[in-house]
Amino acid sequence: MEQAPVAIGVILASVRAQRRGETFARWALEKVAGPSPGRPGVTVELLDLRDWPLPPFDHPAPAAVAEKGYAPASVAARWAQKIAALDGFVIVTPEYNQGYPGQLKNALDQINAPWNYKPVAFVAYGGGASGTRATQQLRQVVIELRMIPVRDDVGIRLAGLATDERGWPTEDFYGKRGDAMANELVWWTRAAKDLRARPR
């Protein structure tokens, strides 16, 4: 049976000049896209927060939307349109001080309805905790946004990490974790898209 197409965004949270996140985001993107020729009906795109200089979210009242950065041409409005057009997400984030970057929280807070009832997976990286504390905090946030956090995530420990020429993890452990994360995300993304299309 032919399955409905789904679109998944890989959100790169780090905007630092010297960042490891871009290589991990591209690794995650390939995991979700699947081995050549790819997963049928699944399209994946990278959403680098460097390319989305969102203003601080100040919770504007509906009447003030046009004055508060939500005019049709604004970055915030385009971000809302982009997220609304996607069916699922992978968040790739570093762990900063046992948490995640402020620009990621701002990107999540900018909108609400476009996130609702959409699955999300996590790839985090850091020191001894392998980014898991950032993931734990993010799970609480995305549940409040009515998202569906999938069980399988990836935590990458930077110390002693073996990588290939692209900077991608080479250990079998990370490959298996990445595959499990991607498979679960795609399954939930298809299921959730079908449910969102039904009358409530």
N, C-alpha and C positions, 0 to 999 in steps of 0.2 A: 504494500500500500504506500502510495506517495505521501510524504509528510509535508506539512506546511512549512514554508521557509521561515527562518528566524534570524534576527540580527543581534549580535552581541558586541558590546563595547568593552574594551580593556582600558581601564582608567589608570593612568600613570600619575601617582600622587606627588612624587618628589619633583621639585623645580630647582634644586640646587645645581650649581655649575658642575661640580664633580659628583655625579650620581651613578649608582649602580642600577637604579631602577629601570632605566631604559632597556638594558639588555634583558632583565628579567621580564619586563613587559612584552618584549618581542618573543621571548621564549614561551610565555603564557599564551600569547596570540597564536603561535604555531600549534600549541597543545590543543587549543579550542578548535582551531580550523581543521585539525586532524591531518594524518599523513596523506601525502599525495595519492590521489587527486583531491583529497579533502573530504569533509563530511558533506553529504548531499543536503542542499537546502540551508546550510549554515554560512552566514557571512560574518566576518569579524573585522572590527576597525579599532585603531589605537586612538584614545582620547588623552592627549598629553596636556596636563593642566598648565604647562607653560604657554600653550596656545589659547588658553581660556583665562585671561586676566580678569577674573570676576571681582566686582566691588564687594566690600563687606556687606553682608546681608543685614538690613535694618528693619525687616518685617513691615514693609509699607502697606498702608491701608489700600483697598482696591481703588478708591478715588484718586490716590496719589501715585498709582503705578507708573504712569507716563513720566512723572517727575523723579522717580526714584530708581531709574536704571532699567526699566522694563519696557521701554519703547520698542517697537518692532525691530529696529536696527541695533539694539543694545546687545552687549555680550551676554547679559543675563537672559534676555529673551531668546537669543540663539541657542544658549545652553539648554533652556527648557525645551525648545523644539527638538534639539538633538537627542536628549534623554527620552523624550516622548516617542521618538521614532525607533528606539531600540527595545529589544525584548528581554535582555539579560545582560549581566555585567560581571567582569572580573576586576577587582580593585587590587592594584599592585602598590604596596606601600612600605616605606621604611618604618622602623620603630625609633621614635625620638623620645627619650626620657620616659620610657615605659608607656608611650602613647603613639599617636599618629600625627602627621603634619596638619597644621592649622588650615592650610589652603584646601585640604581634602574635606575637613569639616565644613568649611564655607561652601564648597561646591555641593555638598550633600544638603546643606540647609537652604540653599537658594530656592529650591523648589520642593514640592511635596507630591502632588498627584502624579507627575510623570514617573516617579519611582515605584508607585504602588503596585503590589502584586507581581513584582518582577524578581526573578532569582538573582542572587549575587554570590560570587565565590571570592576567595581571598588568596593572594600570594603576598606574604610579608617577609621581610628580611631584616636581620639585625645581628646583635652580638650573641651572648650565651643563650638567650631565650628564643633566638631564631625568629624574632618578630611576632611571637605568639601573643604578647600583651597588647600590641596594636590590634591584632585580629579580634581578641576578646572584647576590647572596647568597641570596635566597629560593629560587632554583632548586636550589641545593645542599641546602637544608633539606627542600624538598618531595620531592625524589628519595629522601632517606633515609626519609621517611614513606610511601614506595611510591606517591606520587601521580604523575600524568602531566602535567608542565608542557607546555603547548602552545607552539608556536614563536612565533606572532605575539603581541606584547605592545604596550602603549602607554606611551610615555614623554613626559610633558608638561613642557615648559620654561616655568616661571612668568614669567620676565622677558619683558615685551612680549607676553604672551599675550592674544589677542583673544577675548573672550567675549560671549555674549548676556546678556539680562537675568537669566537663571537662573544665570549663571556658567559655562555650558558652552562648551567650545572651539568656535570658529566656522570655523577654517581647514579647508580641504578635506583637508589632510594628516591631521589628527587624526580627521576623520570616516572616512576610508578605513582608517586604522589600527584604529579602533574596530570597524568593520564586519568587517575581516579577523579580528581577535581573536575577536569574537563568533561568527562563522561557524565558525571552527575549533574553538572551545570546544564549541559545541552538537554539532558532528559527533562529536567525541571523546567527549563525554558520553553520547551515544546508543550509540556503539560499546562504550564501557567498561561501561555498564549491562548491555548484552546479554551481554558476556563474563563479568561477575560472576555472572550468573544460571546460567551453565553449570557443570557439575561440573568440579572441578580434578583 
